[in-house]
C-alpha cells in the first residue's frame, strides 16, 4: 500500500525526473496497468523516468533504452532490445 501511495504522490507532483525502483512489482494487475499508463503520459510530457525493474517484460514495454548491471557494474547500455537480448544470454 505504501508503494501505491508513493507512486501516486510522486506522479501527481509533476516532476522533471522520476525514479521508480521496482514500484510496479507490487499491487494487482489493475494497479500495474494504471501505473504504466501514467508513466507513458509522463513520457509524452517529456519527463525523464529512471525505471528500475527485474521484469524484462515491463522494461521492454515501457523503455526505449536500458542499462544492465551486474554486481553494481555496467554490463550493457543501449537500445532496450539489445540489452534485453544480452540479459537473456546471461541467464542461460
C-alpha positions as CSV (number, residue, x, y, z in Angstrom):
1,X,0.0,0.0,0.0
2,X,2.9,2.4,0.7
3,X,4.3,1.8,-2.8
4,X,1.0,2.7,-4.3
5,X,0.7,5.9,-2.2
6,X,4.3,6.8,-3.0
7,X,3.8,6.3,-6.7
8,X,0.6,8.5,-6.6
9,X,2.3,11.3,-4.7
10,X,5.4,11.2,-7.0
11,X,3.5,11.3,-10.2
12,X,1.0,14.0,-9.1
13,X,3.9,16.3,-8.2
14,X,4.7,16.7,-11.9
15,X,8.5,16.0,-11.6
16,X,11.1,16.6,-14.3
17,X,12.8,13.4,-13.3
18,X,11.2,10.4,-11.7
19,X,13.0,7.4,-10.2
20,X,10.9,4.2,-9.9
21,X,12.6,1.3,-8.2
22,X,10.5,-1.9,-8.5
23,X,7.4,0.1,-7.7
24,X,5.3,-1.8,-10.3
25,X,6.2,-5.2,-8.9
26,X,3.7,-4.6,-6.1
27,X,-0.1,-4.5,-6.4
28,X,-2.6,-6.2,-8.7
29,X,-2.8,-6.1,-12.4
30,X,-5.2,-3.2,-12.4
31,X,-2.7,-1.1,-10.4
32,X,0.1,-2.0,-12.8
33,X,-1.9,-1.2,-15.9
34,X,-3.0,2.2,-14.5
35,X,0.6,2.9,-13.4
36,X,2.0,2.1,-16.8
37,X,-0.5,4.3,-18.4
38,X,0.6,7.2,-16.1
39,X,4.2,6.6,-16.9
40,X,3.5,6.7,-20.6
41,X,1.7,10.0,-20.1
42,X,4.7,11.3,-18.3
43,X,7.0,10.3,-21.2
44,X,4.6,12.3,-23.5
45,X,5.2,15.4,-21.3
46,X,8.9,15.0,-21.5
47,X,9.5,13.6,-18.0
48,X,12.7,11.6,-17.6
49,X,11.9,8.3,-15.9
50,X,14.5,6.0,-14.5
51,X,12.7,2.7,-14.3
52,X,14.4,0.0,-12.2
53,X,13.0,-3.5,-12.5
54,X,13.8,-7.2,-12.8
55,X,10.7,-7.5,-15.0
56,X,12.1,-7.8,-18.5
57,X,8.6,-7.6,-20.0
58,X,7.9,-4.3,-18.2
59,X,11.2,-2.8,-19.2
60,X,10.6,-3.8,-22.9
61,X,7.1,-2.4,-22.8
62,X,8.0,0.9,-21.1
63,X,11.6,1.8,-22.1
64,X,13.5,2.6,-25.2
65,X,16.9,2.5,-23.6
66,X,18.3,0.2,-20.9
67,X,21.3,-0.3,-18.6
68,X,22.2,-3.8,-17.4
69,X,24.0,-4.0,-14.1
70,X,25.7,-7.0,-12.5
71,X,27.1,-6.6,-9.0
72,X,26.9,-2.9,-9.4
73,X,28.8,-2.7,-12.6
74,X,27.5,-1.7,-16.0
75,X,27.5,-4.7,-18.3
76,X,25.5,-3.3,-21.2
77,X,23.9,0.0,-22.2
78,X,21.9,0.9,-25.2
79,X,18.7,0.1,-27.1
80,X,16.3,-1.9,-24.9
81,X,16.1,-4.8,-27.3
82,X,19.9,-5.2,-27.5
83,X,20.3,-5.0,-23.7
84,X,17.4,-7.4,-23.2
85,X,19.0,-9.9,-25.5
86,X,22.2,-9.7,-23.6
87,X,20.4,-10.1,-20.3
88,X,18.7,-13.3,-21.6
89,X,22.0,-14.7,-22.7
90,X,23.4,-14.1,-19.2
91,X,20.5,-16.1,-17.8
92,X,21.4,-19.2,-19.9
